[in-house]
Amino acid sequence: MAGSLPLYLKIQRHLLEKIHGGDWPPQYRIPPEERLAEEFGVSRMTANKAIRDLVQKGYLTRQPGVGTFVTDRKAESSLIEVHNIAEEVRSRDHAYTSEVLRAEALEADDEISVYLGVRNGARVFHTLIVHREDGVPIQLEDRYVNPSRVPHYLETDFTQHTPNEVLVAACPINDVEHVVEAVLVDADTAQRLDIAPHEPCLRMIRRTWSGDHLISYARLIHPGDRYKLRSSLHTN
């Protein structure tokens, strides 16, 4: 019941209602802590906790000396770590769905043989999947997998499990290579991502290793206005 909620959660719920309802769009400066504390009859420390938690969850961002603002909550992925895209979407309290366009075995061409470390013409596994957040496409995943390392890959129901889940379960990943560039995509890709052909996209080339063995090579394409990539470095 609403009356049993901790005071800081009541403030959070109020803030989220304003954000999700569109009253406070991205870049909107929210009321300061002291005003929220006065409005809800709580201490400034309680108001601060409500705001701090939403900053940590990515709904708000602080600018020292200026104020606290609503963020543009684009889908986000790490440039350093490899995460399950379904978990990323759900961590934002959004609904994840996927559409499997292809799940097949085929012969490696020149590009695939080089990037996956197999001979030209070798049998490889291929999946083409559209990942969606709240029904909106955020990634087209075009992935090739070495069948000698993940022999049961194509037996997966990819509407229930992402390729990342399958690969991590079969072969613990210890090394990752990322290459990112801005691209314009062809008409088929634009249609699959539900964007206009002229809209810019981010393309990430990802290769993953388990031990000394190349496991997969993937081309991940994201609509530029729906996705951002993040990297952080912590030093002593």
C-alpha positions in Angstrom: 0.0 0.0 0.0 1.1 3.6 -0.7 0.8 4.6 2.9 3.3 1.9 4.0 6.0 3.0 1.5 9.2 4.5 3.0 9.3 8.2 2.6 12.1 8.2 0.1 10.3 5.7 -2.1 7.2 8.0 -2.1 9.4 10.8 -3.5 11.0 8.4 -6.1 7.5 7.3 -7.2 6.5 10.9 -7.7 9.6 11.7 -9.7 9.2 8.6 -11.9 5.6 9.4 -12.6 6.7 12.8 -13.8 9.4 11.3 -16.0 7.4 8.4 -17.4 4.3 10.5 -17.9 6.3 13.0 -20.1 5.8 15.9 -17.7 9.6 16.0 -17.3 11.3 15.3 -20.6 15.1 14.6 -21.0 17.2 17.6 -19.8 14.5 18.9 -17.6 15.8 20.3 -14.3 13.9 18.7 -11.4 13.0 20.7 -8.2 15.9 21.0 -5.8 16.2 18.7 -2.7 15.0 21.4 -0.3 11.8 22.0 -2.2 11.1 18.2 -2.4 11.8 17.9 1.3 9.4 20.7 2.1 6.7 19.4 -0.3 6.8 15.9 1.2 7.4 16.9 4.8 10.7 15.0 5.1 14.3 15.8 5.9 16.6 17.0 3.2 18.6 13.8 3.7 15.6 11.7 2.8 15.0 13.7 -0.4 18.7 13.4 -1.2 18.5 9.6 -0.9 15.5 9.5 -3.3 17.4 11.5 -5.9 20.7 9.7 -5.3 19.1 6.3 -6.0 17.6 7.5 -9.3 20.9 9.0 -10.3 22.5 5.5 -9.7 19.7 3.9 -11.8 20.4 6.3 -14.7 17.1 8.3 -14.5 18.7 11.5 -13.3 22.1 13.2 -13.6 23.7 15.8 -11.3 25.6 18.8 -12.6 27.4 20.4 -9.6 26.4 24.0 -9.0 23.7 23.8 -11.7 21.1 21.2 -10.6 19.7 17.7 -11.3 18.4 16.8 -14.7 16.3 14.0 -16.3 18.6 11.9 -18.5 18.0 10.7 -22.0 17.7 7.0 -21.2 18.9 5.5 -24.4 19.7 1.9 -24.4 23.3 1.5 -23.1 26.0 -1.1 -23.4 29.5 -1.4 -22.1 32.5 -1.1 -24.4 34.6 -3.2 -22.0 32.4 -5.9 -20.6 30.1 -8.3 -22.5 26.6 -8.2 -21.0 23.4 -10.1 -21.8 21.3 -7.6 -23.7 18.1 -9.0 -22.2 19.4 -8.3 -18.7 20.4 -4.8 -19.7 16.9 -4.0 -21.0 15.3 -5.5 -17.9 17.6 -3.6 -15.6 16.0 -0.4 -17.0 12.6 -1.9 -16.0 11.7 -2.3 -19.7 10.3 -5.3 -21.6 12.7 -7.3 -23.7 11.7 -9.3 -26.7 13.5 -10.7 -29.8 12.8 -11.8 -33.3 14.9 -14.6 -34.8 15.4 -14.0 -38.5 17.9 -16.7 -39.2 19.4 -19.7 -37.3 21.4 -21.8 -39.7 24.6 -23.6 -40.6 26.5 -22.3 -43.6 29.9 -22.2 -45.2 32.4 -19.5 -44.1 33.2 -17.0 -46.8 36.5 -15.0 -46.9 35.4 -12.5 -44.2 34.0 -15.0 -41.8 37.0 -17.3 -42.1 39.4 -14.4 -41.3 37.4 -13.0 -38.3 36.4 -16.4 -36.9 39.7 -18.1 -37.4 38.4 -21.0 -39.5 39.3 -22.1 -43.0 37.4 -20.8 -46.0 34.3 -23.0 -46.7 34.3 -24.4 -43.1 30.9 -25.1 -41.6 29.9 -22.4 -39.1 26.7 -21.5 -37.2 24.9 -18.2 -38.0 22.1 -16.3 -36.2 20.4 -13.1 -37.2 18.3 -11.6 -34.4 16.5 -8.3 -33.8 16.5 -7.3 -30.1 13.8 -5.0 -28.9 13.2 -2.8 -25.9 9.5 -2.1 -25.1 8.8 -3.2 -28.7 11.3 -0.9 -30.3 14.3 -2.4 -32.1 17.6 -1.4 -30.5 20.0 -4.0 -32.0 20.4 -6.2 -35.0 22.8 -9.0 -34.0 24.5 -10.8 -36.9 26.6 -13.5 -35.3 28.8 -16.4 -36.4 29.9 -19.1 -34.0 32.5 -21.8 -34.2 30.5 -25.1 -34.0 33.5 -27.1 -32.7 33.3 -25.0 -29.5 29.5 -24.6 -29.1 28.1 -27.7 -30.9 24.6 -27.3 -29.6 24.2 -23.6 -30.4 21.5 -24.0 -33.0 19.4 -26.1 -30.7 18.6 -23.0 -28.6 15.3 -21.3 -28.6 16.6 -17.8 -29.2 13.3 -16.2 -28.2 13.9 -17.5 -24.7 17.7 -17.3 -24.5 20.1 -14.8 -26.1 23.3 -16.0 -27.9 25.3 -14.4 -25.1 23.7 -16.7 -22.6 24.4 -19.7 -24.7 28.1 -18.8 -25.3 28.9 -17.9 -21.7 27.3 -21.2 -20.5 29.3 -23.3 -23.0 32.6 -21.5 -23.0 33.6 -19.0 -20.3 34.7 -15.8 -22.1 38.1 -14.5 -21.1 39.0 -12.1 -24.0 36.9 -9.7 -26.0 37.7 -7.4 -29.0 35.5 -4.5 -29.9 35.6 -2.2 -32.9 33.0 0.6 -33.2 32.2 2.9 -36.1 29.3 5.1 -37.3 27.6 3.7 -40.5 24.7 4.1 -42.8 22.9 0.8 -43.4 21.2 -0.8 -46.3 17.5 -0.8 -46.9 16.9 -4.3 -45.5 18.8 -3.4 -42.2 16.9 -0.1 -41.9 13.6 -2.0 -42.3 14.6 -4.5 -39.6 15.5 -1.7 -37.2 12.4 0.3 -38.1 14.5 3.4 -39.2 14.8 5.5 -42.3 17.7 4.4 -44.5 19.6 7.7 -44.1 19.6 7.5 -40.2 23.1 7.0 -38.8 23.8 3.8 -36.8 26.5 2.5 -34.5 28.1 -0.8 -35.6 30.1 -2.8 -33.2 32.3 -5.6 -34.3 32.8 -8.1 -31.4 35.0 -11.1 -31.3 35.1 -13.3 -28.2 37.7 -15.9 -27.0 37.6 -18.7 -24.5 41.1 -19.6 -23.6 43.1 -19.5 -26.9 40.1 -20.3 -29.0 38.0 -17.8 -31.0 34.3 -18.6 -30.2 32.3 -16.0 -32.1 32.3 -13.1 -34.4 29.3 -10.7 -34.3 28.3 -7.5 -36.1 26.0 -5.6 -33.8 24.1 -2.6 -35.3 22.3 -0.1 -33.2 20.1 2.9 -34.3 22.2 5.9 -33.4 19.3 7.8 -31.7 18.4 4.8 -29.5 21.7 3.6 -28.3 24.9 4.7 -26.6 28.1 2.9 -25.7 29.8 3.5 -22.3 33.3 2.9 -21.1 34.8 3.6 -17.6 38.3 3.4 -16.3 39.1 3.4 -12.6 42.6 4.3 -11.4 44.1 4.4 -7.9 
